[in-house]
Amino acid sequence: MLEFCILNAIRGTSLYGYDIVRTLRGIEGLVISEGTIYPILSRLKREGFVKTTIRESSEGPARKYYELTKDGEEMLDEMNSYWQVIKDGTDSIIKEHKK
């Protein structure tokens, strides 16, 4: 689930680690910390789903920005499709039990 959220957060943009944490903290019920995010980002980079660039910052040291690779985009498309199937199935169960 966290991979799914991280990849969706950076789709179409590039964010540095703390921006990703702040974005995910905005999701109610999702408890996230920097110590959780960075190992996942490192693994996603090793697997070729994200790439990084170092950019200077006027607010302190240079920052590492993350963005999706082509493989990351393709994997995220698959994940989003699968998520939609799960969501639709879950919604139908909830709807059925509300009757």
Secondary structure, 3 states (H helix, E strand, C coil): CHHHHHHHHHCCCCEEHHHHHHHHHCCCCCCCCHHHHHHHHHHHHHCCCEEEEEEEECCEEEEEEEEECHHHHHHHHHHHHHHHHHHHHHHHHHHHHHC
